[in-house]
Amino acid sequence: MAKEKIVLAYSGGLDTSVILKWLKETYDAEIIAFTADIGQKDELDGLEEKALQTGASKIYIDDLREEFAKDFINPMFQAGALYEGQYLLGTSIARPLIAKRMVEIARAEGATAIAHGATGKGNDQVRFELTAAALAPELSVIAPWRLEQFREEFPGRAEMIAYAEKHGIPVTASAAKPYSTDRNLLHISFESGMLEDPWFDAASDENKGMYVLSVAPEDAPDQAEYIELEFDKGDCVAINGNKLSPLQVMETLNEIGGKHGIGRVDMVENRFVGMKSRGVYETPGGTILFTAHRKMESLTMDRDVMHLRDSLITKYATLVYNGFWFAPERLAIQALVGESQKNVSGTVRLKLYKGNVMGAGVKSPVSLYNPEIATMEADPTKAYDQGDATGFIHLNALRLKVSSGVEQNAKK
């Protein structure tokens, strides 16, 4: 009788390496490892050999970088998503793509369950499992960190390291790791360890070695750099005149932004599960793209369409952060966002200098800005009669006058 198959989201780190072996032994199952290449760079080196050595019957290492940029990052940036005013959702937006591919592999392999190494305290468990529920409700989900048996066996990292050594699992972790990281095409995050103290200065000179994608702003070049981003229907399609794919856009902007110390964020955020957590993020390319996109919209998007879309930013960002990427309400908002982007086309010029992204010009063949109407000089078009503003103000002031009169009478 064939063994049950379980597809495991596998990074090759201590947790998922131990979980792979533990699942195989505990469930007497065939474990199929899956790693999504979404821009981790050298973190993928040697994963296939390691997974098979640890006990996986097969491993998928799928290059999803172009899909990540085109179908996840771009739509999210079109929506102007920013969680709690700071976070560009680098980890959040990657999870639904990973889970989507896990579901596809599970169905292709005839697996009955998927598994992940997310802890019971974090957001990722929710993101993985809500995606699975939306796309493949028939699949079971195994979350070892929420199983009492697993937690009793592994109350801490020391026990996991000992287990790995006992079973010959190669790991580079130590019991005193100062922080944990998560890297992809959009960003890299740092949390836990020394960062759990919100008074700890993550940008101190002593901590410069932590950062991966960017130099410290004070170490960035003393000469500003100008770049031009070309947009078509809300997506960046060229940088400095060079046509690029969505993946190439992100890679190019990460390199440019990192050189100028752009995109560092240190924040205490509210997790979906109810606790606050401190995270440090590097998002150099995303910060440039987000800023440029907003400036392109300022020239080309209708005022009330922009205000309507903006009124949904908090809702949209929260949906992404909480794992509802495939929920009907996110898809509905995305449809509205897509309609709002049809004229977001043109070129934005930016000035980059020591951690700052500054506007330096914007132009578009479908610009809604008319200098002849907006001018403070004589209006040659006669499109705007300043005298019309008198009635406009009177009508908008009417309810204020009535309200004030009622309050004054009440005081008599």
Secondary structure, DSSP 8 states (H G I E B T S, - for coil): ----EEEEE--SSHHHHHHHHHHHHHHT-EEEEEEEESS-GGGGTTHHHHHHHHT-SEEEEEE-HHHHIIIIIHHHHHTT--BTTTB--HHHHHHHHHHHHHHHHHHHHT-SEEE----TTSSHHHHHHHHHHHH-TTSEEE-GGG-HHHHHH-SSHHHHHHHHHHTT------TT---EEEE-SS-EEEESGGGGSTTS-TTSGGGGGG-SS---GGGS-SS-EEEEEEEETTEEEEETTEE--HHHHHHHHHHHHHHTT--EEEEEEE-TTS-EEEEEEE-HHHHHHHHHHHHHHHHHS-HHHHHHHHHTHHHHHHHHHHT-TTSHHHHHHHHHHHHHTTT--EEEEEEEETTEEEEEEEE-TT----HHHH-SS--TT----TTHHHHHHHHHHHHHHHHHHHHHHHH-
